[in-house]
C-alpha cells in the first residue's frame, strides 16, 4: 500500500492470518493485561488490535506501555487469530477486525501526543472547546463518519448532474454588493481606494448570465456568504449545490432533483425513497401547518374556527374576525402542559407577533367546569360544543388559539405546534422520510417598516403565467404568485429555486414594483439588464443546501457537525482566532481607519480580558 503501511486498520480479516503486516495510525487505547500490552490502533478506516507480549520482546512491550493515547505509531507484526475457546472468547463482534489481532515485533513512534484537552471517546458538552481543538475533534469516529458522508453525497450529486449533461463552472467569489435579502460581507479593494467587493450570498446573477451565454446546463458546489445572525442551521459561510438550466419548466427541475435525491439516499445512507414527491401549495402549507416548511410527521393541523367566533362575546376573537382576520386553533392531543411549558409556549407566540396565547386545558370534555382556561367563562355553551366537534376534543387535550391576520395567526400557531411536539416527544425515535415540494409562493411581500413591496425570494423570480401581465401593468399586490418551489424534508428546507425572469421589460417592471429608481437599477443590475437585451433564453434553477442535506441524512443536530472547520454561534473560528484585528500597515494599504464608538471599544476590551482570563479548563488525562 505504501512504505508506511501494508494494510489499513479496517482491512485485516481471518484470511490474512499468518501474514506479516505493517500498520500506522493513532493510539486509540492502551490496556495492560498482566504485563501483556494491548493497543487499539486507529486510522480513518477503523481499528485493529495490536498485542505486545513481554516474553517475546520486553523492551517493545515497555515502549508500548508508555505510549500516550493519540500518539502516532507504526507497528509491524504477524496477523493471528484472537483466542476463542469454550471458556474464553476474545473476539470482538463490534469490530470488523474483531476476529484477528497483530502480534507486534516492531514499533516506531512517529509522533508523541501531548496531554489531550479533552477525551475523544467521551461526550464534550462545551462546544467551544471542541471548536478550539477541531483538529482533535475531527479524529472522533462520528466526526469522521460525517466528513465521509459529506464526500459521498457531494460526489453522488456531481456524478448525477454530469450524467444529465450539466457542466460544473466556477463563478467569482469577489463580486458586487446587490440587495438579495441578507447583509453582505464586504472586501475593500487596494487597487481602487474607497471601493469594495462583496462576497456572494449566492451565484444568482452569474448563473443567469451563464444561461444568457448559451451554456444551457450549469452546476457548482458553490461557497456562499451571508453576514446574518447565526443559529444551529446557519453559518456565515456555507455550501450549496447550485443548478441552473435553459429551456425548462418546473417539471424539469422536479424530475432532476427527485432522481438525484433518490440516488443520494440510496448510495449515501442505503435508503430507498419514492418519487414523484407530493406538491403542496404555500397557502395550504401555511393554512394547515403554520409553516412554509412544515413537519408533517405528526398531525396537530391548524383548524379555522372563525365561523364559530364571528359573533362571540369574547372580543379578542370576534374583533379579530371583524377586522378581516381569522381565529385558528390546534388540538394537542393528550397533552397537559406544566406552568413552565405554558409560559414558554406563550413566549414563543409573543416572539411570533402574538399579544398573548389563549389556551384551554380539557380535563372533562362533557363538563364545562372541566374546561380550564381564563377564556372559558367568555365562551357560550354553543361555542364550546362547536369547538368540541370541530377539533375532536377529548379528555386530556389542550387547545391553543391564535387570532388576527391570517398569515400572522398561522405563523404563531405553527411555532406553538412545533414546540408542543417537542414537549410531547412526538418525533422521538421517528425515522420517517417525508420529502415534498412547496409551490406557488407569494411573489411579493409588504414591508411595513419601509412601506413598500419586497421580493419574497429574490427580484429575478418569475411570476406564474397568469400574473405576468399584472406585473407588467404595475398591478402589484401580495396576492401575486411566483413560479417558485422549495424542497422540504421533515420540516427542513433542503433547497429552493424558481423559474427566472428572462425578458428585460418584465425585469424592469419587477424592479419598479420593488421601489427601485432607474439610477439604482442601472447601478446594481445594469449588466444583467444589458444581457437580457441580447437574446436571453427562458431559464430557471434551484440550490440545495449541502450542509443541511448532510446534517439531515447524518441525523446530526447542527450543521456545525458536518462542516470541517465551522464558526461558532458568534461567528468566530476559535481555532485560528478569527476574526482578528488587522495590522496597521494592512489597513493603510486599503485606506481604511478603524474608529469604534467608545462604549463599544470598552465593551470589546472587557470581553477580551474576560476570555483571556477564563482559560480552556483543565486538560483531560491521557
N, C-alpha and C positions, 0 to 999 in steps of 0.2 A: 504493500500500500504506500509506504514512504520509508525514508531512512529512520524515522522515529517509531513507526508502528507497523505491525503486520496485519492487525485487525482493529476494528473499533470496539468500544466497550459494550456493545449490544449484539455482537456478531457470533461469539463462540457458542457452540452447541455440542451435544454428545458426539456428533460425528467428527469433532475436532480433537477428541481425547487422544492423547499421545503426541500431539503436535507441539513443537517449540514455537512460542509466540512472543511478540513484543507489543506492549500496550503503553499508552500515555494518557494522562488526564489529571484530574484533580482528586485529592484525597477527600472522599465523602465522609467516611467514618474510620476510626481506628479502634479495634477491640482486642483486649488481651485475655485470652482464654488459657490460663495456666501456663503462661510463657509463650504459647503459640499466638502469633500476632495475625489478626485478620484485618485487611483493608478493603473497603469498598472503593473501587476506582471508578470515577465518573467522567464521561465526556458528553458531548451533545446527544449522542445516540442512546446512551443508557449506562448501566453499571455492570461491572464484573468483580466478583470476589477474588482477592489475591491473598494467599496464605504464606506466612514466613515461619518455617519450622526451625527453632533454635538448635535442634540436634543436627540439622543439615548445615546450617551456617549461623552461628550465634551472633557474629558481628552484623550480618544482614538483618537479623531479627531485631537486634537492639536499635539499629538505624531506623527500621520501620516503626518501632515502638515510640520513638522520639519525634515522629512526624506530627506536625500540626495540621488540622483539617484545612482544606483549600490550598495546601501546597501542591505544586505541580511536579509530578514524578514520571519517570519511565521505568517500567518493570519488564523483565524477561523471565520466562519460565515455561513449564510444561503444563498443558491442559490435562486435568484429571477429573474423574467423576467425584461428586460430593458423596459423602458417606450416606448409605441408605440400607438399613437392616430392619429386622422385625422390632428391634429395641430402639434404634436411633434413626431418625430421618432428618438429615442436614440439608435437604434440598429446599429451595425457596420458590413456591409456585407463583409468587408475586413478581418474580424477576424472569425476563425472557432467558437470561443466562443462569437461571437458578439450579440447573442440574449439574453444572460444572464449576470448577474454580481453577485458578492458576497457581501452581506451586512455584514460588519465585526463587530464582537462582541469581538474579541480578537486579540492582536497584540504583537508579540515578536520580538525584534530587535536582530538578531543573530550576526550581524557584521555591524558596520557603515563604510561606504566608505569615503575615503579622497577625496579631490578635484581632479577631473579627469585631466590627462594631455591633453586629447582631448575628444571631444564629440563623443560618439559611434554611434549616429544617423546621423552623417554628414560625408561627404567625407573628407578624410585627404590626402592631396597631398604629404606630407612628409612621404615617406615610412619608413625612418629610425626611425621616432617617433613611427610608428605602430609596427615596429620590436622590439624596445626597450621595449615597453609595450605590447608584444604579448599576454600575458595572458588576457589583456583587449580587444585587437583587436579580439581575438578569440570569445569573447562574442557576437560580432555583428552577426545578423541573417544570413547574406550572408556567413560569415566565418563558422558558424556552419553548414550551408547547405553544404558547400564544404567538411567539415570533415565527415558528414553523407554520402554524395555521395561517398567519397573515401572508407568508410567502406563497402557500398553496392556493389561497383564494385569489391573490393577485395574479399568479401565473395562469390559473384556470380562466380568469376573465380575459387576460391578454390573449391566450390561445383561442378562446371562443371568438373574440372580436376579430382576430386575424383571419380566422376561417370564414367569417362573414364579409370579408373584404374591407375592413376598416384599417386605416393607416394610423400608426402611432406617430404623432407630431408634437414636438415641444413648442410651447408658447412662452413669451417673455415673463420673467419674474419682476424685472423693473419696468413698470408701466405707468399709466397716468391715473390720477385720482378721479373717480367718477362716482356719482351717487348710486350705490347699489344696496343700501339697506343697513350697512354696518360701518363703523369708523375704520378708515384706512390706516395702515402703518405707512409712515412717510420716510423716505430716504433722501437726504439732502444731496444735491449734485455739487461736486467740487468744481467741475468744469464750467458750470453755468450758475454762478453765485446767486443765491436767493430763490432758486427753483428746486423742485422736489419731484422725485419719482414716488410712486405708490406701489406697495406690494399687492399683487392681485387678490381680491376677495374670491374670484373665480375667473377662469379664462373666457368669460362670456362673450365679449366683443371679438376677441381673437378667433374663437371657434366659428363665429358667424362670418367673419372675414375669410376664413378658410373655405367656407361654403361658397362665398362670392368668387373665390379664386378657382372654383371648379374641382376641388379635391373630393367632394361628394360624401366621403365617409371618413370621419376623424375620430380618434380616441386618444386619451392621455391619462396616465396616472399622475394627476396634477396636484401640486402643492398650492394650497390656498391660505390666505392670511386675513384674519379679522381681529381688530382691536376692540373686543367686546368683553363684557363681564363673563366670568368663567363659572362652570359647574361641572358635574360629573361627566356629561357627554359633550363638553366643549373644550377646545384648545385654541390658543391664538394662532397656531399653525396646524393645519390638518391636511388630509389627503382625500381626494375624490377621484372616482373613475368617471371621467368626463367623456361624453359621447355626443356626436352631432352628425347629422346626415341630411342630404338634399333629396328633394322629390319624394317626401314621405308624408304619411298621416300618423296620427296617434297609434293606430293599429300596428304599424310597423314597429314603433318603439315598444309597445306592449309585447309583441312577439319576440323581439330580440332579448329584452330584459328578462322575460319569463323563462325563455330557454337557457339564458346564461345563468340565472339563479338556480334553475333545476340542476345544471351541471355543477355549480359551486357546491350546493348542498350534497350532491352525490359524491363528488370527488374529495371534498374537504372534510366533511363530517359523516359521510356514509348514510345520508338520509334521502329518501325519495319524497318529492313534493309534486302535487298535481297542478297542471295548468290546463286551460287558462285560469288566471286569477279572477276572482269576483271584482266587479266595479261598483263603487258606491259614490254617489254624488256628495260634494262638500256639504250641501244643505242637509241631506239625510244623515251624514255622519255627525254633524253638529246637533241636529234635532234629536237624534236617538241616543248619542253618547256624550255630547258636550265637548267634542274634540275633533280637530281635523286629522288626527292620527289616533283614532280610537283603539283601545284594547278591548277586543270583542271576546276574549277568552272567558269572560264571566258576563252574566246577564245584567241586571240592575239598569235597565234602559230608562231614559228620561221620558216622562209622560206629561202631556199637556193637559192641564186641569183648568184652563182659562174659563171654559163654559160653566164649570161648577161654581166659580167665584165671581162671575161677572157682576152680580148684583149683591155680593156679600156685604154684611155689616163690617167685616174686617177690612178697613180702608186700605191697609198696606197692599192687599191683593186686588180688591176691586179698583182702587185708584190706579194701580199699575196697568190694569187692563183698559181702563178708560183713557189712559194716556197713549194707547196703541201698543202696549206691551203684552206680556204673557205671564201666566203662572205655571211653572214646571215643577215636577216632583220626581223623586226616586224613592223606591222602597228597598231599604237594606234589610233583606230577609233574615229573621232570627238574629238580630244584632241589637244589643243593649249597651250603647256606648257609656263609658265612665264620664264623670265630670271633666276630667282632664282631656279625654278624647273629644268631647263636645267643644271644649274651649279651643282645641287645636283645629277642629273642623271649622269652627266659626272664624278663626284667624285666617284659614285658607280661603274661606268665602270673602272675607274683607279684602284680602290681597288681590282677589279676582275682580273686585269692584262692587261687592255687595255692601249694604248698610248693616247687615246682620244675617243671621241664619235661623230661619224658623224650622222647627222640627217637632215631631210627635213621637214619643215612645208608647207603643201599644202593648199594654200588659194583658188586657182582656178586651178583645175586639168587640164583644157584644155588650159591654158595659161602658157607658160614657165616662164613668169615673176611672176606667182603666186606660183612657187616652191621656197620657201625662204630657202636658205641654202648657206653656204660658198662653198659647193662642187658642187652646181648645174652647175656652169659655166664650170666645168671639164667634165660634162656628155654630151653625144650626144643625139640628139632627139630620135634616135633609142633606146638608153638605157633607157631614160625616158619613152618612150612608152612601153617598155618591163616591166619596173617596175610597171607601171600603171596597166597593165593586170595581172602580176604575183601576185601583192599584193592587187588587187581590191581597188585601191586608189580612194578616193572621196574627194570632197571639205571638208576642216576642219580636215583632217587626219594628223598625224605626223609619219614619218618613221624614225626608228633608225637602225643603221648598226653596225656590228662587222666584222672585217677582220683579219684572222690569222689562226693558227692551229684550227682544227675542235672543239676539246673539249673546248679549251680556249674561242673560239668565242661563242660557245653555252652557256657556263657559264656566260660570260659577258652579253649577251642579256637576259639570264634567270633572272639575278638580275635586269636589267633595266626593264624587263617586270613586275616584281612584284612591283617595285616602281611606275611605271606608273599606275598600277591597284589601288594603294593606292591613288594617286593624282586624279584618275578618279572615285574613290569611287565605283569600280565595285563590291566589296564584301559587301557593306553597306547593312545591314539587310538581308544578304544572309544566309539562314539556311539549304542549301543543304548538303547532306551527300555523299561524294564521296570517297568510300573505294576501293582500288585496290592494286594489288601486282606489285612490280617492280622486275624483274628476270634477270638472266644472266648478273650479274655484271662482270667487269674485275676481273681476278684472281690476277694480279699483276699490280702495277703502277711503274713508273720510278721516282726516287728521284734525281733531278738534283743536289742537294747540296751534297749528299753523293755518287752520281754516281753509284747507284745500284738499283736493284729492291726492292720494298716493297710490303707487303701484303695489299690489299685494305680493306679486312675485318680483318682477323687475320690469322696466319700461319697454323691453323688447318682446314682451309676451303678446301673442296674437289673440284678439277676441274670437269667440266662437263665430261661425259663419253668419248666424242671424243677427249678431251685434256689430259687425264690421261697419255697416252703413251708419249706425248710430254714432260711432266714434268719429267717422268722417264728417258727420253733420254737427258734431260738438254736443250731442245729446248724452251727456255724461251722468252716470248715477252708479250707486253701489249695487244695482241690480244686474249690471252687465257681467257676463261670464267670460272667463278666459279659457283658451284651448290649452289648459294646463293639467298636470297629473302628478300625483305623488304615489310612491310605492311604500306600503306600510307593512311592518312585521311586528306583531304582538305589541301594538301601541307605540311603536317607534317608527319614525320616518327614516327609511333606508335611503331615499333619494327623491328627487323631483325634477320636473322639466316642463317643457312646453313646446308647442309649435311657435315659431318666431314670426315677427313681422318682417316681410322682405320688400315691401313697397315703400318708397320714400314718402308719399303723401299720407299713408296710414301711420308711419312712424312720426311724421311731423305732427299729425293730429293728436297722437298719444302724448307726445311731449307737451303740446299746448294744454291738453287736459290736465296735465300734472303741474301746470302753472309755470312752466319754464319759458323765459323770453327768448327771442331769436338769438341774442348775443350769447346767452348761456348754452343754448342748443349747439351753436356753432363751435363754441369753445370746448365743450365736453364731448360732443358727438359728431362734429363736422366730418371727421374721417369716415365714420360709419354711414352717414347720410350720403356722402360722396360715393361710397362703394355701392350703395343701393341704386345709384343713378346709372350704373353700368351693367345691368343685367343680373340682378341677384336672384338666385333660384328660391323657390319655396323650400324651407328647411326647418328643422327642429331637433331637439335632443333631450338629454337627461344627464344628471350627475348623481352617482351613488356615493354616499359617504363610506369610504373604505374602512375607516377606523370603526364606525358604528356597525358595519356588516361583520367585521371580525369580532367585535365585542359581543354581539348577539349570538353569533354561531359558536363562539367560545364560551358562552354563558358567563361572561365577566360582568362585574358590577360597574365598571368605569372604562372609558376609552383610554385612560392612562395605563391600564393593564395591558393594552395591545399596541402601544407605541413605545419604541425602544427608549427614547430619551424625551419624555414629556415634560411640560411645565406643571408646576403645582397650581392649586386653586387661586393663587395670587399672581400667576403668570411668570413665576420665577423658575429658573433652572438652578437648583441648589447645588448640583454637582459642579457646574462650571462657574457658579456665582454670577449669573447674568439675569436681568440686565445689570450693567455696571457703568459707572461714570466714564466718560471719555477723557483721554489725555488732553491737556490744553492745546498742544500742537495739532491734534486731530480736529478739535473744534475750530482752531484758527484757519486750518486749510479749507474748511467748508463754510467759513464766515458765519459761525453761529456762536452766540454768547448765551450761557445758561444763567438765568436770573429767576430764582424761585421766590415766591412770597415768603416773608419772614416766618410766619406761623407754620407754613408747610415745611420750610427748611428745618425749623426746630423740631417739628414732629418726626421728620425722617431721621434726623440725627439721634433723637431719643430711641427710635425703633432700632436703629443700627447698633446703638450701645447696648440695648437690652438683648438683642440677638447675639452679640459677641460675648456677652457675659453668661448667656444661658447654657452654652455648650451643647453637645450632642448626646449627653447621657453616658453612663459608664459602659465601656466596651464589654461585649459578651465574652465569656470564657471559651477557649478553643475546645 
